[in-house]
Amino acid sequence: MNLGDTTWAVRCNEDLPAGTKIVVIDVEGIILVVKAC
């Protein structure tokens, strides 16, 4: 995921299509854990 000028690794428990709005629910080291809004 690109956020500002940084690229983040992202993990989600489901496949999401590109453009899906997400919310960050946790951070595991340098990985953002997300879910659909």
Number of C-alpha atoms within 10 A of each C-alpha: 9 8 7 6 5 7 9 11 10 14 16 14 9 9 9 12 7 6 6 10 11 13 12 14 10 12 12 9 6 9 12 17 17 18 17 13 8
